[in-house]
Amino acid sequence: MLVRVVNGTLKTRDRIRMMATDAQHQCDQLGVFTPRSSPRDTLSAGQVGFIITGMKELKHAKVGDTITHVSPAASEPLPGFKEIKPSVFRRPVPGGGQRVRRTA
């Protein structure tokens, strides 16, 4: 997961909780991109990096969710999280659905 640390410090082997789904995981690896991935032992406030966990289900992590320590946990998520609503995109078909001839 790509993350931006707002408050505190995150260390390898810390237990984290996704606030939107209440899923808990252990940080197996932390790092930053410089431009290649570079492992770190900690990520501190203001840093942007990545967290690797043993997460098996994508539904446990939502885009824009607040990640906190299991203990002590943040009392409320950061403002601005919105549940993503699935969208369907379509493009109009020329000629009301008639086939279009290709000219090469």
C-alpha positions in Angstrom: 0.0 0.0 0.0 1.2 3.5 -0.7 0.9 5.7 2.3 1.5 9.2 3.6 2.3 9.4 7.3 0.5 12.3 8.9 1.2 11.8 12.6 3.6 9.6 14.6 6.0 6.9 13.4 5.3 3.5 11.8 7.9 0.7 12.4 8.4 -2.7 10.9 6.4 -5.4 12.8 3.9 -2.8 14.1 0.2 -4.0 14.2 -2.0 -1.6 12.1 -5.7 -1.3 11.7 -7.7 0.0 8.7 -10.3 2.3 10.2 -12.9 1.8 7.4 -12.9 -2.0 7.5 -11.5 -2.6 11.0 -9.0 -5.1 9.4 -5.8 -5.7 11.4 -2.4 -6.6 9.9 1.3 -6.6 10.7 3.7 -4.4 8.8 6.1 -6.9 7.3 8.1 -4.3 5.4 8.2 -0.5 5.1 10.0 1.6 2.5 10.2 4.6 0.2 10.7 5.1 -3.5 13.9 6.8 -4.5 13.0 6.1 -7.5 13.6 2.4 -6.8 12.0 0.9 -3.7 14.3 1.3 -0.7 13.4 -0.6 2.5 13.3 1.4 5.8 12.9 0.4 9.4 10.5 3.3 10.1 8.3 5.8 8.3 7.8 9.1 10.2 5.3 12.1 9.9 5.6 13.8 6.5 7.1 10.8 4.7 5.5 9.1 1.7 6.2 5.4 1.3 4.8 1.9 1.2 3.7 -0.7 3.6 3.8 -4.5 2.8 1.6 -6.6 4.9 0.3 -10.2 4.6 -3.1 -8.9 3.4 -4.8 -11.5 1.2 -8.2 -9.7 0.6 -8.3 -6.4 -1.3 -11.6 -5.5 0.4 -9.6 -5.0 3.7 -8.0 -1.8 2.3 -10.0 1.0 0.9 -8.5 3.9 -1.2 -8.1 6.9 1.1 -8.7 5.0 4.4 -6.9 6.0 7.6 -4.4 3.5 8.9 -3.7 3.6 12.6 -1.8 1.5 15.2 -3.9 -1.2 16.9 -2.8 0.1 20.3 -2.8 3.0 20.9 -5.3 3.7 18.1 -6.4 7.0 16.7 -9.8 8.1 18.0 -11.2 9.1 14.6 -10.2 8.8 11.0 -8.6 11.7 9.1 -11.3 13.9 7.4 -12.0 13.5 3.7 -12.5 9.7 3.4 -15.4 8.8 1.0 -16.6 5.4 0.0 -15.9 4.9 -3.7 -19.0 4.3 -5.8 -18.6 2.0 -8.8 -19.1 3.7 -12.1 -19.8 2.3 -15.6 -18.3 4.2 -18.5 -19.7 3.8 -22.0 -19.1 5.5 -25.3 -21.7 6.2 -27.9 -21.8 3.9 -30.9 -21.7 5.9 -34.2 -24.8 5.6 -36.4 -27.2 4.4 -33.8 -25.6 0.9 -33.4 -24.8 0.2 -37.0 -21.5 -1.4 -37.8 -18.7 1.0 -38.8 -16.6 0.0 -41.8 -12.9 0.3 -41.5 -11.0 1.7 -44.3 -7.3 0.8 -44.4 
